[in-house]
């Protein structure tokens, strides 16, 4: 076996002349043969043998590291060893060893458990005990790297792992040319949620009724029916419903989850040419998430951390999401963009979306409605269909009431008793106006009572006059403006007679102080529709990546750290990756030659840099 020679600890030479302090050391390490023990975890079973459920991996302590001071200033040499190998320093350090011929430099990360003087050496020799942090294998100090140029799907590359154990590669995927098929374009669609409260599955027009799809269709960039217009939220496709498609006022409705609005004033001005690594706020930022996207005057900033005690956003990158660096003054508003939304389009052959386009769909008219106005015109849903978003809810003694697609009917049908039925629409953001454009009423006898109301949290807004002729459907309408209410309700009560109210065309105006605002600037960029599978043909392990990215940007998959990062904004895109098995490891490279295969139909030009560190037992 080749001799193992200690070389450095935390970059300090401990074998030979140390240029930092002009001291010559000699270090010796017995070969650290063996592997650390495991601690099996078992579950006892009555009357049966226990079963192994998992294992815990124990720490590994290296064989004693002996260090002798051969030459140089004694006091300096001793003090430096105590500084370098201080057990009070809790940070793992790189411990590098080499073969006797200086070949195969490799390292582990370790902390020093103890540093003791060797007996009868007059302080000129010490013994350090090192405990390994994380991976117990020694890893090469220099990564092996190769460039894999791909010009079509199905191409392969051989990667030679010359280590003694599995290696875990880092793959940097960079599309450099347009893909045949796929979605050729993308736009960022930020939305400002200004309501001081949370909502779940709230229907939101992310385009603000302002996307000019007519121009995109005439320019050959989008299908006329919009089948290729898709929405991605935080990297994953979500359902969308299009209104006014192939016009200059297209709506894109999505049911989104929202948290309480967060804004804060800017404390320190930012110039268009400034390098921005942090952003200081002038008020509490504890309600902001630990990382995310901020918007100041139309410029997007990403941040990776924050310090609540000093109201500072950390790890900031400016001019993101295709925005430009701007000038921002003290007290300008910092907005939190909760949902990172992109639209993609430009696929001339794809059909309609395959997801369930009904579940969560707004029940109101998606062509006529906006974020400020919900128009219910022949769009009421049907009985038993509970999957609609923002459907009116029947209450009271509903009896024969129901929803019949083009209208909703309040029908308190019963003999010789007072029966009340209601239809209510709720919106926590606030309703300020209800315009009943087309509604009817009917009674089936000339005796008994009939009462109708339009109500809100403020009380009765309108008394619906009773029908004047039996068995004849009569029209009624009213346009009521009122203080903001969390609901509006129509009520119908009959006594010893039959009758109903039908609602056919109703416009509901929302409190614009709370409704979401689309902040989209409709900036179009080229898109690469990554849908690739990379397979190690030696093991059968594979990873699949689905993500819409820009040309010449990188998707970085670190299979050891199990991270997926998009270089355009340094964001985690963990959701973009899936595995073909339940193994603990992602795409390991076995010792020897591994053949990797890339599959992604339509690929023309993709570059993948494959890096790995050889791993050794000692």
VEXLUM-95709 format. One line per field, with one value per residue (C-alpha): residue number from 1; residue in one letter; z, y, x. Coordinates in steps of 0.5 Angstrom, whole numbers. Last residue first. Layout:
<tizas>
num: c(NUM:...)
residuo: c(A:...)
up: c(Z:...)
north: c(Y:...)
east: c(X:...)
</tizas>
This chain:
<tizas>
num: c(618:617:616:615:614:613:612:611:610:609:608:607:606:605:604:603:602:601:600:599:598:597:596:595:594:593:592:591:590:589:588:587:586:585:584:583:582:581:580:579:578:577:576:575:574:573:572:571:570:569:568:567:566:565:564:563:562:561:560:559:558:557:556:555:554:553:552:551:550:549:548:547:546:545:544:543:542:541:540:539:538:537:536:535:534:533:532:531:530:529:528:527:526:525:524:523:522:521:520:519:518:517:516:515:514:513:512:511:510:509:508:507:506:505:504:503:502:501:500:499:498:497:496:495:494:493:492:491:490:489:488:487:486:485:484:483:482:481:480:479:478:477:476:475:474:473:472:471:470:469:468:467:466:465:464:463:462:461:460:459:458:457:456:455:454:453:452:451:450:449:448:447:446:445:444:443:442:441:440:439:438:437:436:435:434:433:432:431:430:429:428:427:426:425:424:423:422:421:420:419:418:417:416:415:414:413:412:411:410:409:408:407:406:405:404:403:402:401:400:399:398:397:396:395:394:393:392:391:390:389:388:387:386:385:384:383:382:381:380:379:378:377:376:375:374:373:372:371:370:369:368:367:366:365:364:363:362:361:360:359:358:357:356:355:354:353:352:351:350:349:348:347:346:345:344:343:342:341:340:339:338:337:336:335:334:333:332:331:330:329:328:327:326:325:324:323:322:321:320:319:318:317:316:315:314:313:312:311:310:309:308:307:306:305:304:303:302:301:300:299:298:297:296:295:294:293:292:291:290:289:288:287:286:285:284:283:282:281:280:279:278:277:276:275:274:273:272:271:270:269:268:267:266:265:264:263:262:261:260:259:258:257:256:255:254:253:252:251:250:249:248:247:246:245:244:243:242:241:240:239:238:237:236:235:234:233:232:231:230:229:228:227:226:225:224:223:222:221:220:219:218:217:216:215:214:213:212:211:210:209:208:207:206:205:204:203:202:201:200:199:198:197:196:195:194:193:192:191:190:189:188:187:186:185:184:183:182:181:180:179:178:177:176:175:174:173:172:171:170:169:168:167:166:165:164:163:162:161:160:159:158:157:156:155:154:153:152:151:150:149:148:147:146:145:144:143:142:141:140:139:138:137:136:135:134:133:132:131:130:129:128:127:126:125:124:123:122:121:120:119:118:117:116:115:114:113:112:111:110:109:108:107:106:105:104:103:102:101:100:99:98:97:96:95:94:93:92:91:90:89:88:87:86:85:84:83:82:81:80:79:78:77:76:75:74:73:72:71:70:69:68:67:66:65:64:63:62:61:60:59:58:57:56:55:54:53:52:51:50:49:48:47:46:45:44:43:42:41:40:39:38:37:36:35:34:33:32:31:30:29:28:27:26:25:24:23:22:21:20:19:18:17:16:15:14:13:12:11:10:9:8:7:6:5:4:3:2:1)
residuo: c(X:X:X:X:X:X:X:X:X:X:X:X:X:X:X:X:X:X:X:X:X:X:X:X:X:X:X:X:X:X:X:X:X:X:X:X:X:X:X:X:X:X:X:X:X:X:X:X:X:X:X:X:X:X:X:X:X:X:X:X:X:X:X:X:X:X:X:X:X:X:X:X:X:X:X:X:X:X:X:X:X:X:X:X:X:X:X:X:X:X:X:X:X:X:X:X:X:X:X:X:X:X:X:X:X:X:X:X:X:X:X:X:X:X:X:X:X:X:X:X:X:X:X:X:X:X:X:X:X:X:X:X:X:X:X:X:X:X:X:X:X:X:X:X:X:X:X:X:X:X:X:X:X:X:X:X:X:X:X:X:X:X:X:X:X:X:X:X:X:X:X:X:X:X:X:X:X:X:X:X:X:X:X:X:X:X:X:X:X:X:X:X:X:X:X:X:X:X:X:X:X:X:X:X:X:X:X:X:X:X:X:X:X:X:X:X:X:X:X:X:X:X:X:X:X:X:X:X:X:X:X:X:X:X:X:X:X:X:X:X:X:X:X:X:X:X:X:X:X:X:X:X:X:X:X:X:X:X:X:X:X:X:X:X:X:X:X:X:X:X:X:X:X:X:X:X:X:X:X:X:X:X:X:X:X:X:X:X:X:X:X:X:X:X:X:X:X:X:X:X:X:X:X:X:X:X:X:X:X:X:X:X:X:X:X:X:X:X:X:X:X:X:X:X:X:X:X:X:X:X:X:X:X:X:X:X:X:X:X:X:X:X:X:X:X:X:X:X:X:X:X:X:X:X:X:X:X:X:X:X:X:X:X:X:X:X:X:X:X:X:X:X:X:X:X:X:X:X:X:X:X:X:X:X:X:X:X:X:X:X:X:X:X:X:X:X:X:X:X:X:X:X:X:X:X:X:X:X:X:X:X:X:X:X:X:X:X:X:X:X:X:X:X:X:X:X:X:X:X:X:X:X:X:X:X:X:X:X:X:X:X:X:X:X:X:X:X:X:X:X:X:X:X:X:X:X:X:X:X:X:X:X:X:X:X:X:X:X:X:X:X:X:X:X:X:X:X:X:X:X:X:X:X:X:X:X:X:X:X:X:X:X:X:X:X:X:X:X:X:X:X:X:X:X:X:X:X:X:X:X:X:X:X:X:X:X:X:X:X:X:X:X:X:X:X:X:X:X:X:X:X:X:X:X:X:X:X:X:X:X:X:X:X:X:X:X:X:X:X:X:X:X:X:X:X:X:X:X:X:X:X:X:X:X:X:X:X:X:X:X:X:X:X:X:X:X:X:X:X:X:X:X:X:X:X:X:X:X:X:X:X:X:X:X:X:X:X:X:X:X:X:X:X:X:X:X:X:X:X:X:X:X:X:X:X:X:X:X)
up: c(5:3:-3:-7:-14:-14:-20:-25:-32:-36:-40:-47:-50:-58:-62:-57:-60:-56:-49:-48:-45:-44:-39:-40:-33:-34:-28:-20:-20:-22:-17:-21:-14:-8:-3:-8:-9:-16:-23:-20:-21:-21:-23:-16:-13:-17:-12:-14:-16:-21:-28:-25:-24:-18:-16:-10:-7:-4:-7:-14:-15:-21:-24:-29:-33:-37:-45:-47:-42:-38:-37:-33:-33:-31:-30:-26:-28:-25:-29:-26:-32:-37:-32:-35:-36:-38:-41:-41:-42:-45:-47:-47:-51:-48:-48:-43:-42:-37:-32:-25:-25:-19:-13:-10:-3:-4:-11:-6:-11:-16:-17:-24:-24:-30:-29:-22:-21:-16:-14:-12:-9:-3:4:6:2:3:-2:0:-4:-1:-2:2:6:5:3:4:-1:-8:-11:-18:-18:-23:-24:-29:-28:-29:-29:-25:-21:-23:-18:-16:-10:-10:-8:-2:-3:1:7:13:13:12:6:3:-3:-1:-3:1:-2:3:2:-3:-11:-13:-17:-15:-20:-20:-25:-26:-31:-29:-22:-20:-14:-11:-6:-4:0:0:4:-2:0:-5:-2:-5:0:2:7:8:12:12:9:3:1:-5:-3:-10:-10:-17:-20:-28:-34:-31:-27:-20:-15:-10:-9:-2:0:7:9:4:-3:-4:-10:-14:-13:-15:-18:-16:-12:-18:-14:-17:-23:-25:-25:-31:-36:-34:-27:-28:-23:-23:-20:-22:-28:-31:-38:-41:-35:-34:-27:-24:-23:-25:-19:-22:-29:-33:-31:-33:-41:-43:-50:-56:-58:-65:-66:-59:-58:-51:-44:-38:-32:-24:-18:-13:-7:-10:-4:-5:-3:-3:-4:3:1:-7:-12:-19:-24:-26:-31:-31:-34:-28:-24:-25:-18:-14:-6:-2:4:6:12:18:23:28:22:18:11:7:-1:-4:-11:-14:-19:-22:-23:-18:-12:-13:-8:-10:-5:1:9:8:9:16:20:16:21:18:14:10:8:2:1:-5:-9:-14:-16:-23:-23:-16:-9:-4:4:8:3:6:7:4:6:4:8:4:-2:-6:-13:-18:-24:-30:-36:-39:-46:-47:-54:-57:-59:-53:-49:-43:-42:-36:-33:-29:-26:-29:-24:-24:-18:-21:-29:-34:-41:-47:-52:-53:-54:-59:-64:-63:-61:-64:-71:-71:-72:-66:-61:-64:-62:-55:-53:-45:-42:-38:-31:-34:-28:-27:-20:-18:-10:-9:-2:1:6:9:9:1:-3:-7:-13:-19:-23:-29:-32:-40:-44:-51:-55:-52:-54:-62:-64:-59:-60:-59:-53:-47:-41:-36:-31:-28:-21:-20:-14:-14:-12:-9:-11:-15:-23:-25:-32:-35:-42:-46:-50:-55:-55:-56:-61:-61:-55:-53:-46:-43:-38:-31:-26:-19:-16:-8:-9:-4:2:4:11:8:13:19:20:28:28:34:34:37:39:38:40:47:51:48:54:53:47:48:47:41:42:38:32:27:20:13:9:3:-3:-6:-11:-12:-7:-9:-1:-3:-1:5:6:12:10:16:20:24:32:33:41:39:37:32:28:34:38:32:31:38:38:32:34:41:37:32:26:25:27:30:30:29:30:27:31:27:25:28:24:27:27:21:24:20:18:19:21:24:31:31:32:38:39:34:36:31:30:28:27:29:24:25:22:16:17:15:17:15:21:20:21:21:20:21:19:21:17:20:13:9:12:11:11:13:17:11:13:9:14:15:10:8:12:8:7:5:-2:0)
north: c(12:10:14:19:22:29:30:35:34:41:40:44:44:46:42:39:37:31:31:25:25:19:18:12:11:8:6:7:8:15:17:19:22:18:16:11:12:11:15:21:28:35:42:42:44:50:54:61:64:69:67:62:57:52:45:42:35:37:31:31:38:40:47:50:55:61:61:61:63:57:54:48:40:36:28:25:17:11:5:3:3:7:13:17:24:26:33:37:44:49:54:61:67:74:78:84:85:90:86:89:86:89:85:88:91:99:97:94:89:91:85:85:80:77:71:71:68:69:64:63:58:61:60:64:66:68:70:73:75:76:80:79:82:89:95:101:101:102:98:98:94:90:86:82:79:72:71:65:71:78:84:80:83:89:87:91:94:95:91:91:94:86:86:85:85:83:79:78:74:73:69:69:71:64:62:67:70:74:75:78:81:87:86:91:90:95:96:88:87:83:78:76:72:71:69:66:65:61:63:59:61:55:53:49:49:52:57:57:61:60:61:62:60:54:51:53:51:52:47:47:51:53:58:58:57:59:63:61:64:58:52:45:44:42:39:43:47:53:60:63:66:73:73:79:80:87:89:84:84:80:80:75:70:70:68:61:62:55:51:44:46:46:39:38:36:43:44:42:43:44:52:52:60:61:61:65:66:67:68:69:73:79:83:91:96:103:109:112:114:114:109:110:104:98:94:89:82:78:81:88:87:81:81:76:80:84:88:90:91:85:82:80:77:72:70:76:77:84:87:94:97:102:97:90:84:77:72:69:69:71:78:79:80:86:92:99:103:98:97:93:88:86:92:95:102:104:106:109:106:110:108:107:104:104:97:93:86:84:78:71:69:63:63:61:63:67:70:76:78:85:86:81:74:71:75:71:65:60:58:51:51:49:49:53:58:58:57:59:56:60:54:53:60:59:63:60:64:67:68:75:75:71:75:82:79:76:83:82:88:85:85:80:76:76:73:68:66:59:61:68:72:78:86:86:89:83:86:81:80:77:75:73:67:65:59:54:47:45:45:48:54:54:55:51:51:45:45:38:37:29:25:20:12:9:8:14:14:15:16:19:17:21:20:23:21:28:32:37:36:38:35:38:35:36:32:36:38:36:29:27:22:18:20:25:29:32:28:28:29:27:31:29:34:34:39:41:38:31:27:25:28:34:34:37:35:34:38:39:35:36:30:31:29:30:24:25:28:22:19:20:26:28:34:36:41:45:44:50:49:53:51:45:49:46:52:56:51:49:57:58:52:54:61:59:54:59:54:47:40:41:35:33:26:25:20:15:19:19:17:19:14:13:12:6:5:1:-6:-11:-14:-22:-24:-25:-17:-13:-9:-3:-3:3:0:4:4:3:8:5:1:3:10:9:12:19:23:30:33:41:46:53:59:62:63:59:53:48:41:37:41:46:51:51:49:43:41:35:29:23:17:11:7:0)
east: c(-16:-23:-22:-27:-26:-29:-34:-35:-40:-40:-47:-47:-54:-55:-61:-65:-72:-73:-70:-66:-59:-55:-49:-44:-40:-33:-30:-32:-39:-42:-48:-54:-58:-57:-62:-65:-73:-73:-74:-72:-75:-72:-76:-78:-71:-71:-67:-66:-59:-63:-61:-56:-62:-60:-62:-59:-58:-51:-48:-52:-51:-55:-54:-58:-55:-57:-55:-62:-67:-70:-77:-76:-77:-71:-71:-66:-64:-61:-60:-53:-49:-53:-53:-59:-60:-68:-69:-75:-72:-77:-72:-75:-73:-75:-81:-82:-90:-89:-93:-95:-102:-106:-109:-116:-115:-117:-120:-126:-130:-135:-140:-144:-150:-154:-158:-161:-168:-172:-178:-185:-190:-195:-197:-191:-185:-178:-173:-166:-160:-154:-147:-141:-135:-138:-135:-140:-145:-147:-153:-156:-162:-166:-173:-176:-183:-185:-192:-196:-199:-199:-196:-189:-187:-182:-175:-173:-166:-159:-162:-156:-149:-146:-150:-157:-161:-168:-175:-181:-187:-193:-200:-205:-205:-202:-196:-191:-185:-179:-173:-166:-162:-158:-157:-151:-148:-143:-138:-135:-129:-123:-126:-130:-137:-143:-149:-156:-161:-168:-173:-179:-186:-191:-197:-194:-187:-182:-177:-174:-168:-166:-159:-158:-155:-152:-158:-156:-161:-167:-172:-172:-166:-168:-163:-157:-155:-147:-145:-139:-132:-128:-132:-130:-137:-141:-147:-152:-149:-145:-147:-144:-150:-147:-144:-139:-134:-131:-124:-119:-123:-129:-132:-128:-127:-135:-136:-135:-127:-124:-121:-123:-125:-119:-116:-109:-108:-107:-110:-105:-98:-96:-94:-91:-89:-92:-89:-92:-88:-90:-86:-92:-91:-88:-86:-86:-81:-84:-79:-78:-71:-70:-69:-66:-67:-63:-67:-72:-72:-73:-67:-64:-61:-58:-59:-55:-58:-64:-64:-68:-63:-66:-69:-63:-65:-63:-63:-65:-68:-69:-74:-74:-81:-81:-78:-80:-78:-77:-76:-72:-73:-80:-82:-86:-80:-79:-80:-79:-74:-71:-64:-62:-56:-51:-53:-47:-50:-50:-58:-57:-60:-62:-62:-68:-73:-80:-83:-89:-92:-99:-102:-101:-104:-105:-107:-113:-111:-114:-110:-114:-113:-114:-111:-115:-114:-116:-122:-121:-116:-117:-110:-108:-101:-94:-89:-82:-85:-91:-91:-97:-98:-100:-100:-107:-108:-114:-110:-104:-98:-91:-94:-94:-101:-102:-97:-101:-108:-105:-104:-104:-108:-113:-109:-105:-104:-112:-113:-118:-116:-115:-113:-113:-109:-110:-108:-110:-104:-102:-98:-98:-91:-92:-85:-85:-83:-82:-80:-84:-82:-82:-74:-70:-67:-59:-54:-58:-53:-54:-48:-48:-45:-43:-43:-37:-38:-32:-25:-24:-22:-29:-29:-35:-37:-42:-48:-53:-60:-63:-59:-53:-50:-43:-41:-35:-31:-29:-25:-25:-19:-18:-20:-24:-23:-29:-32:-37:-40:-35:-29:-26:-19:-15:-8:-2:4:12:17:14:20:19:18:11:7:4:-4:-9:-16:-22:-20:-25:-25:-27:-23:-18:-14:-8:-7:1:6:11:9:2:-2:-6:-11:-15:-20:-23:-30:-32:-32:-26:-25:-22:-16:-12:-9:-9:-5:0:1:3:8:11:12:15:20:22:25:26:24:17:14:6:3:-4:-8:-12:-18:-25:-31:-38:-44:-49:-56:-59:-67:-73:-70:-75:-76:-77:-84:-89:-90:-86:-80:-78:-71:-66:-59:-53:-47:-40:-35:-30:-24:-17:-14:-7:-3:-1:5:7:14:14:19:18:19:12:8:12:11:17:16:9:4:3:-3:-9:-14:-10:-4:0:-1:3:-1:4:2:0)
</tizas>
